[in-house]
Amino acid sequence: MLATALPTGAWAKKHPVAPPAPAISADEQAAQSIYAASPDGVAAFYAYRHNAPFWLSRAGVPNPAVPQMLTILKRAQFDGFADGPALAAQAEAAVASAQDGNAAKVAYAERLLSSTWVRYVQTLKAPAHGVEYAVPYLAPQPVRGENVLFDAFRASSLEQYLKSTSDVNPIYVQLRDAIIKQVQGGASLDRRMLDSLERAKILPATGCFALVDAAGQRLFMVEDGQIKDSMKVVVGMTQDKDTHKPTPELYTPMIVSMISYATFNPYWHVPPHLVPNIAKGVVAAGVKALKPNRYQVVDAYVEHPNVLDPTQVNWKAVAAGTQKVALRQLPGPANSMGVLKFQFPNINGIYLHDTPHREYFKESLRTLSNGCIRLEDARRFGRWLMGRDPVPPSPEPEQNVLLPQSVPVYVSYFTAWADNGQLVLRNDFYGRDTDGIAATKVATLK
């Protein structure tokens, strides 16, 4: 039988014959299927790399950073990634198995390492629960799986990338290390630790920001992750002083926002729930009862309201709660805002402010406000924000002065805190972290 001749000449140039596809082994075919079946983002990363391994060589030799990654995953339950330790064990076994160079085994180990790392990073970068992100660009942003892996791929040092990603920010690291130390000593892991870590992970790693810890009743001035100064604060009350019933509507909420200006000589806009009590005094003594505290009746809580005649108000109806009226207190020594306040966007109208009630800061439990945050030393805080002594531009009320640079503010709640490397567990007086306290036992870490 004669062999068929291949086409030649002009016809062959117009109709070239495709070269035969290179033969691939069954193991390589299996490897391609493994990469193609990876989770979204992971498959895209390997498709871009034409299925070239990243964590291992084609011969199955792991990158020197792989043991570091596995160590991070073994303690990932502290980072909120409960599946981390089990997946680390699976990945460790897969990496060991792949060292015979079998293409399918290498592909399986690669997919497991990449998909686990993606899930871990996405957990770290998820928003904390129960927090109002009043300034959208300060909210944690979701990350795509392929972007997580491309960040690792582009890093000049994979080891440094893994460390910096896992460490999140200095305050987070200090708290996590203190918790791990406590658990290694045989203590139970409870929800206060994990919830506080979740709140700590959203703090910035660099730059200046103010941190209000309602559970610890302190404000911290932070620069590049280091606490430069702090002071006592008064936060929202936990129960009605007369009925002793819980007052969740007065708890200081958790907020992420931005302080852009300071207000000198502020008015105090009386919270609506306090107005009926003031009205009872007016019913008993007449409108003259408004004068000692310098209250004015206004038509609305706005920047430039109309001041109304108090004699035209039905104070009995206001005291009974059947009619509403807006009151504000003029600036002065008795003003509940003191001489200085710092507002920031949020849905509950919460802000930081001075106070004439210095006796509050002698208390160990300072849950005494209507939700806003009273500062032990508003001038010192203003000096940190403004970079100079906070001096009012005039004696007029409500003098707003822009800060040289807007400063993020994080109002949070840490029932677990690291103090000089030691873990401090606090009373959860708002009841945010009580479910499951001391319920989970964690094995000692290696």
N, C-alpha and C positions, 0 to 999 in steps of 0.2 A: 504494500500500500504506500502510495506516495504521500509525503508530508505536505500539508497545505502551506503554500507560500504566503508570507506576510505581504500586504499591499505596499507598493512602492510608488515613488514619483509624486506628481502633483495631487493625485487622489489621496495619498497617505497624509500629505500635509493638511488637506482640508478635513480629513476624517481620521485623526490620530487614534490609535488603539490605546486605551487606558492600561497602564501597567497593572499587573495583578496585585491585589491587596496583600500586604505582608501578613503572613500567618501569625496568629497570636494563640497563646496557650489557653487552655480552659481556665486556668487560674487568673490570667489577665482579663479574660472575658468576664469572669466573676467579679474582678476588681472594678471594671467599668460599670457593671450593674450596681455595685455597692455605692460608688460615687454618685451615680445618677439618682439613686433612691434616697439620698441624704435629705435631711430637712431643708426647707426653703432657706436660702442664704448660704448654707453650707454647700449645697450642690452647685450654686452659682459660683462660689469661690473656686471650687475644684474644676469646674468647666473652664473658667478663665485660665487656670493653670494647666489645662489639658491633662487633668488627673494626676499631675505630678504631686507626690507627697510633700507635706510641709513640716510636720512634726518629726517625721522619720525620713531616713534616706530610702531609696528604692530597695536597698538591701536590708531594710528593716532596722537600721541603727538609729536609736532615738537621738534627737537634738539634746545637748546638755541641759536645756531649759525644761525638758519634759519632767524630770523628777521634781523640780521646783513647782511646776504646775500641779502635779499630783499632790504635793504637800499642801498647796493652797486649797485644793478641792477636798482633802481629808478633813479640814476644819471649816468647811464652807457652811455647815449648819449655823455657825455663829454669824455668818453673813446673810442669813435668811434663806439659804439654798439648802433645804433639808435633804435633797437627794444627793448632794455632793459627795459624802463619804462612800456611799454605795457605788456611785458611778466611778469614783476614783479607783475603787478596788477592781471594777470591771475593766477600766482602761489600763490599769497596771498589768493585769493578766493578759490583755490583748497585746500590749506592747511587748511583753516577754515572749508571747507566742509568735509575733511577727518577726522576731530576730533571725528566723531561718530564711528570710528573704522571700517567702511566698507572697505573690502579688495580692491575692485575695485577703490574706491575713494583714498585710500592710494597709490595704484599703480600709478594712474593718477597724483597725486601731486608729487610723487617721480620722475616719468619720466619727468614731466615739469620742476622741479627744476634742475635735473641733465642735461637735454639737454640744458637748458638755461645757466647754469653755464659753460658747455663745450663751447658753442658758444661765451660766453663772454671772456673766457680765450684765446680761439683761436684768437679772435679779438685783444686782448692785445699783443699777441705774434707774430702777423703778421708783415712782413717787412714794413717799411715806403716806400711810393711811391717816385720814382725819385732819389733814393739813390744808388750809386755804392758800393756794398759790395766787396771790392777788396781783402779782406782776408776772405775766405769762413767761417772759424769757428767763425768769429765775427758776421756773419749774423744771424738774428733770425731764429730759427729752427721750422718747423711745429710740432704741438703736436697732438697726437691721443686722441680721446675722452676718451677712457678707461684709458689712462695714467693720464689725468686730474683728473678723479674721484678717481683713485688709490692713487694719491698724496694727495688728500683730506682725503681719508680713512686712510692712513698711518700717517698722521700728528698727532703729540702728542697733539696739541691743534687745533681744527677745527677753532675756532675764530681767532687765530693767523695766521693760513694758509690763511684764507679768506682776512685778512687785508694785509698781506705781498704780496699776489698775486695781489690784487687790487692796492696797492701803488706803485708797479713797481720799482721806484727809487726816491730818494729825490728831484731831480730837477723836475721830472714829477709831484710829489705831490704838490710842491710849486706852479707850474704853474696852475695845475688843481684847487687847492684851490682858487687861485687868480681869476681865470675865474668864478668859481661858485659864489664867493663873488660878483663879478661884475654883473653877471646875476641875482642873487637874489635881487640886488639893482635896477633892471629894465632895465639893458642894454641889447642890442641885442647880440646874439651869432653869430659871423661871421666866415668865413672860415679861417681867420688868426689864430683864437684861436684853432680850431679843427686841422688844418694842423700842427701847432706848437706842439700841444699835441701828434700828431702822430709821429712827429720826436723825441720828448723827450722820448717817451716810449722805444726806442731802446737803450738808454744810459744805461751803467752798473750801478748796484746798489752798487757795491763794487769795490775796487781796484783803481788804478791810471789811468787816461786818460786825454788827451788834447781835449778840445772842442773849435772849431772855429765856431763862430756865424757870418756868413757873413752878415745877415740883421742888426745885432747890431755892426758889425765891431770890434769885440773883440775876444780875445782868453782867455779861462779859463783853469787853471790847477786844476784838480779835484781829490780829494782823498776821497774814500768811500762816494761819493755823496755830499761832501762838497767842495765848491770853496775855494781853498787855496790862489790863486793869479790870477791876470788877467792883460791884457794889450791891448792897441789898436792894430788893424791890418788894413792893406790896402787890399782890395779885388778887384775882377774883375770889370772893367768899364762897365757901362750900355749903353753908346752910343759913337759913334765916335766923337772925339773932333772937327773935321772939318765939317763933314756932319750932325752931330747930329742924325744920324740914329741909331736905336738900334743895339747892338753888342752881341747877345745871345751866340755867339761862345767864348766870353771873360768872360761870367759870371762865377764866381767861383762855380764849381759844388759841389753837396753833395756827400760825400765819407766817407766810414768807412774803415780804414786801420790800419797799424801798423808802428811806427817809431822804427827802430832798430839801427840806427847809425847817427852820426853827421858828416858833411863834412866841414872841415876848408879850408880856402883859395880857395873857389870854382871858377871854370870857370862860365861864363854866356853864355849859348847857346842861341843866339839871335833867338827869335821866327820868323818863316818863313815870317809871314805877315809884319814884320818890316824891313826885309832885303832890299826890293826895295827902301825904303826911305833912307837907308844908302848908297845904290848904287848910288842914285841921287847925293849925296854929292861927291862920288868918281868920277862920270862923270864930275862934275863941277870943282873939285880941284885936281884930280889925286889920286893915291893910297896913297899919303901922308895923305889924309883925314882919313885913318884908324888908324893912329898912336896915335893921342891924346887920343882916347878911348881904345887903345891897342887891336884892333880887329885883329883876325887871320882868314884866310880862311882855312877851313878844308874840308875833303872829306865826312865826315858824323858826325852826333851827336852821337858818341860812346865814350867809355872810353879812347881808345887810337887811335885817328884818325891820318891820315896823314895831315901834314900842307902843304898847297899849295901856290904857288907863285901868289900873287894878280895881278901881271902884265899880267898873262896869262888868266885872267877872262874877258869875254865880259860884262863889267859893264853896257853898254847901254841896252843890252838884259835883264840883271838882273833888272835894273830900270824899264824896260817896262813890267816885269813880264813874259817874254817869256822864260827865263832861270833861273834855280834855283841854289843857292849856299849856303853853310852852313858857318855861321860866329860864332866865339866864342870870348868872351872878357876875357883877362888874369886877374888873381887876382890883386887887388890893390885898392887904396882908392876910385877910381871912379867905381869899378865893381858894377854892378847892384844887385849882390847877397850879397854885403857887405863882411863880413869876415866869415860868418857861414850860412849853410843851413841844412835843415832837410828833407830828401826825404822819401817817402813811396810809396808802390805799388799803382798804379791807371792808368787807361787807357788814361787819358788826360795829364799826365806828370805834375801834380800839386804838389807843395811842399811849405814848409814854409821857409822863408829866411830873412836874415838881409837886410838892404838897406842903401845906403849913403844919401838918400833923407829924411832927418829928418823933413823937412818942411811939408811933407804930413800928419804927425800926428797932426798938428795944425788944420787941416780941420775937420769940423763936418761930412761931407759926404766924406768918403774915398774909393770911388769906382774908383780907379786910376791905377789898375794893369792890366796885360794881362791875369789874371785868377789865378795866383799864389798868395800866402798870404805873405805880407811883415810884419815883426814883429817890434813892437816898441822897444823891448829890447831882441834881440836874445840871448845875453849872459845870461840874467836872465832866459830865458826859457831853455837854455842849462844847466844851473846850476840845475834847477829843474829836468830835464831829467837824468842828469849824476850823481847828488849827490855831485858834486864838481865844482870848477871853470873850465869853458871850456877853456882849454889851448891847442893850436895846438901842435902836436908832432914835427913839423918841419915847416920851412917856405915854403916848396914845395907846389905846387898847388894840390888841390883835395886830402886832407888828410882825409880819412875816419876813424872814431873812433867808435867802437861798444859801445852802451849803456850798463850799467850793467844789464839792463833788458828791453826788448822791451815794448813799451808803446802804447796802442791803441790811435788812433786819429779819432775824429768824426768831419768832416767838414759839418756843417748843416746850417740852415736858419730859424731863429726864428722871425717871424713878431709879435709874442706875447711872452712876457717874464715877469717873476715875479721878481720884485725888492723890497726887504723888505716887501713882502706880498702884494704889490700893482701891479696890472696888467698894463703893458706898451704895447701899440699897436704901431707898427712901420710901416713906409712907406714900401710898398712892391715894391722896386725899380726893382726887377727882374721879377715882374709880375707872380709869382708862386701861389699866394694866392688871386688873385683879384676877381675871379668869385664868386659871391654870397656874397660879403662883406655886412654886415648889412642887409642881406635878411631874416634871420631866427630868429623868435622870440621864446624864450623858456619860458615856464611857470615858475613862481617862485617855487623853490624847497622847500619842507617841511623839 
